[in-house]
Structure formats: structure tokens, C-alpha cells
Amino acid sequence: MAPAPESGLWQWFIGGSVGYLTDLEEAMYGLQAGMEYQTAGSPASHAIYLEVGYTRDDVSGSETANLPGAVSWNASADLDIIPITLNYKYQNALTDRLNWYAGLGLGIAVLDSSVDWRWSQAVAPPNNTGAGSDDDSDVAFYSHVFAGLSYDVSDSLEIFSGVRYILMDNKDLQVAFAGQSIGYEAGIDGDFLIELGARYRF
């Protein structure tokens, strides 16, 4: 870690991360840009930064009817999740180069969904069949809390690894056909993200 300044110091930084969502079992990516304040006479720092992320949730379902006249169907839904958050991070030193950090972020998630379905009903003649699709965009509340460790490779570059807990308003996806309605809930509310990333100060 660089020596603590005699007076407070602001530095711009950019960064990025890649992580793994433990419940969803999908990758999540993030880009960061903001400012970090190095506390005068102390190894502690405070950062405020904007972050944009990306992940997706894919859900599907099907049912095969065994009785004449019953409906067989299959449906799939894809949800692109783009969180945009304003974050605060507190960081302090454990050793000359190793630090611990913790923080939180609040913002929104841009949700783009696509749903496709097919169905058939065994009645003669002929069989009833159908298909459809629906695309939608929405904005939902999104937040997270996080903690981890960082390592100063140099005065300008640090690498970090940590865990986030995510809270968001999941999206309800509805499929309606042949007098039936099937609902899906998609999103990453309550998920944990294990991540690895880097930041560059300038």
C-alpha cells in the first residue's frame, strides 16, 4: 500500500469483475468507475463509484398430457439483468499490501425478457396446436452488500476477491394458452455472488 498522505487525497479509478452466482449457477460481470478518498495519516480509504453489471436467468418448463383432450406444452423464458448501482466502499489495511473492504450499493436493474411457448391438444380431427412469444422490458429495485479482500500489486493497481449478497425485485413472467396460465419468477433476489476483479487508480 502507498504511504498514507499527510492530507486527504482523491483518486479516480476504473475496474471490472467477473463472478459466479451460487443459486443461479451463472456468471455475472461488472464494470466500475469512481473516486477513492485516502484518509489523511491513515491507511483507510472511502470510495464512491458507479457500477454496471450483467447476467441472465433462463427458465423453462413442460408438461406432457396422458389423457385425450388434455394440453401438452413447453415454454422457455430468458431474462437479461443489467444492474446499475451507486456504491460506497470502506477499505483498511491488514498488512502493507493486503486490505479488507466492505460496502453496499443501491440502484436499479434493467430487465429485458423474452418468452416462447408451444402447445398441443389431442383432439380429432384435427389436433389443436399453437405457439407464441412475448418480449418485455422493465426496471426493478436492486441492491447489494459486499465484503472481501484486496491486494495492492502496485500504488496504482489492486486485485480483489469478495462476496456479495443481492436483493432485487424479481420479475414475474406469465404464459397464457388454451385456457391455461403458467407463471415463472426470474431474477437473482437472495443470491450470493463470489467475484474476482481488479481496479486501476489514476
C-alpha positions in Angstrom: 0.0 0.0 0.0 1.2 3.5 -0.7 2.2 5.6 2.4 -0.8 7.4 4.0 -0.9 11.0 2.7 -0.4 13.9 5.1 -3.6 15.5 3.7 -6.6 13.8 2.2 -6.2 12.5 -1.4 -8.9 11.8 -4.0 -8.1 9.4 -6.9 -10.1 8.3 -9.8 -10.3 4.6 -10.6 -11.8 2.2 -13.0 -12.3 -1.5 -12.5 -14.0 -4.7 -13.5 -15.0 -8.1 -12.1 -16.3 -11.5 -13.0 -18.2 -13.7 -10.6 -20.3 -16.7 -10.0 -23.9 -16.7 -8.7 -24.2 -19.6 -6.4 -28.0 -20.1 -6.7 -28.5 -19.3 -10.3 -25.2 -21.0 -11.3 -24.4 -18.4 -13.9 -21.6 -15.9 -14.4 -22.0 -12.2 -13.7 -19.8 -9.4 -15.0 -19.3 -5.8 -13.7 -17.6 -2.5 -14.7 -16.8 0.2 -12.2 -15.8 3.9 -12.3 -15.5 6.3 -9.4 -13.4 8.1 -6.9 -11.5 6.9 -3.8 -10.5 9.2 -0.9 -7.3 8.2 1.0 -7.7 9.4 4.6 -5.0 11.7 5.9 -2.5 10.0 8.1 -4.4 6.6 7.9 -4.4 3.5 5.7 -8.2 3.7 5.4 -10.0 4.8 2.3 -13.5 5.6 1.2 -14.8 5.0 -2.3 -17.9 6.1 -4.2 -18.4 4.6 -7.6 -20.9 3.7 -10.3 -21.2 0.1 -11.4 -22.9 -1.6 -14.3 -23.3 -5.4 -14.3 -24.7 -8.1 -16.5 -26.1 -11.6 -16.0 -29.1 -13.6 -17.3 -31.6 -16.1 -15.9 -33.0 -18.8 -18.2 -36.1 -20.8 -17.0 -38.2 -23.4 -18.8 -40.9 -25.9 -18.2 -43.0 -28.5 -19.9 -45.9 -31.0 -19.4 -46.9 -34.0 -21.5 -50.6 -34.9 -21.3 -51.6 -38.6 -21.0 -55.3 -38.1 -21.3 -57.3 -37.4 -24.6 -58.2 -33.7 -24.8 -55.6 -32.6 -22.3 -53.0 -30.0 -23.3 -49.3 -30.7 -23.7 -47.0 -27.7 -23.6 -43.4 -26.4 -23.3 -42.2 -22.9 -22.6 -38.9 -21.1 -22.1 -38.1 -17.7 -20.7 -34.9 -15.7 -21.0 -34.2 -12.7 -18.7 -31.3 -10.3 -19.2 -30.4 -8.5 -16.0 -28.4 -5.3 -16.1 -27.9 -3.8 -12.6 -26.9 -0.1 -12.3 -25.8 0.9 -8.8 -24.2 3.7 -6.8 -21.8 2.1 -4.3 -19.9 3.0 -1.2 -16.8 1.0 -0.1 -14.7 1.3 3.0 -11.3 -0.2 2.9 -8.5 -0.6 5.5 -5.1 -2.3 5.7 -4.3 -5.7 7.2 -0.6 -5.6 6.1 1.5 -3.4 3.9 -0.3 -4.7 0.8 -3.3 -6.7 1.9 -6.6 -4.9 2.8 -10.1 -5.8 3.8 -13.1 -3.9 2.5 -16.9 -3.8 2.9 -19.7 -1.7 1.4 -23.1 -1.5 -0.1 -24.8 -0.4 -3.3 -28.3 0.8 -4.3 -29.9 1.3 -7.7 -32.0 -0.4 -10.3 -31.9 -3.4 -12.6 -32.9 -3.1 -16.2 -34.8 -6.3 -17.1 -35.3 -7.5 -20.7 -37.3 -10.7 -21.0 -38.3 -13.0 -23.9 -40.8 -15.8 -23.5 -41.6 -18.5 -26.1 -44.2 -21.3 -25.9 -45.8 -24.1 -27.8 -48.8 -26.3 -27.0 -50.9 -29.1 -28.5 -54.2 -30.8 -27.6 -55.0 -34.3 -28.7 -58.5 -34.0 -30.1 -59.6 -35.2 -33.5 -59.9 -34.1 -36.2 -57.5 -32.2 -36.3 -55.3 -31.7 -33.3 -55.3 -28.2 -31.8 -51.9 -26.6 -31.7 -50.5 -23.2 -31.1 -47.4 -21.2 -30.4 -46.5 -17.7 -29.2 -43.8 -15.4 -27.9 -43.6 -12.2 -25.9 -40.8 -9.6 -25.3 -40.9 -7.1 -22.5 -38.6 -4.5 -20.8 -38.9 -3.4 -17.2 -37.0 -1.6 -14.4 -36.8 -3.1 -10.9 -35.2 -2.2 -7.5 -31.7 -3.6 -7.0 -29.2 -3.5 -4.1 -26.3 -5.5 -2.6 -24.0 -5.6 0.3 -20.4 -6.9 -0.1 -17.1 -7.7 1.7 -13.8 -9.1 0.7 -10.0 -8.7 0.5 -7.8 -6.7 -1.9 -4.1 -6.8 -2.7 -2.1 -3.8 -3.9 0.0 -5.1 -6.8 1.4 -1.5 -7.1 0.4 2.0 -6.0 -2.0 2.1 -8.9 -3.2 -1.5 -9.4 -5.1 -3.6 -6.9 -6.8 -7.0 -7.3 -9.7 -8.1 -5.1 -11.9 -11.0 -4.3 -15.1 -11.0 -2.3 -18.7 -12.0 -1.8 -21.9 -10.1 -2.4 -25.5 -10.7 -1.2 -28.1 -9.4 -3.7 -31.6 -8.1 -3.1 -33.8 -7.2 -6.1 -37.4 -7.3 -7.2 -37.7 -10.4 -9.3 -39.8 -10.4 -12.5 -43.0 -12.4 -12.9 -43.3 -13.9 -16.4 -46.7 -15.2 -17.5 -47.5 -17.6 -20.3 -51.2 -18.0 -21.3 -52.6 -20.6 -23.8 -55.6 -22.8 -24.3 -57.3 -21.6 -21.2 -54.2 -22.1 -19.0 -51.8 -19.7 -17.4 -48.2 -20.6 -16.4 -46.1 -18.3 -14.2 -42.4 -18.1 -13.8 -40.3 -16.0 -11.4 -37.0 -14.9 -12.8 -34.2 -12.9 -11.1 -31.4 -13.1 -8.6 -33.0 -12.0 -5.4 -31.3 -13.6 -2.4 -28.4 -14.9 -4.4 -24.7 -14.8 -3.4 -22.0 -13.6 -5.9 -18.4 -14.8 -5.5 -16.2 -12.5 -7.5 -12.7 -11.7 -8.6 -11.7 -8.3 -10.1 -9.1 -5.5 -10.4 -9.1 -1.7 -10.1 -6.7 0.8 -11.5 -6.2 4.2 -9.9 -5.0 7.2 -11.8 
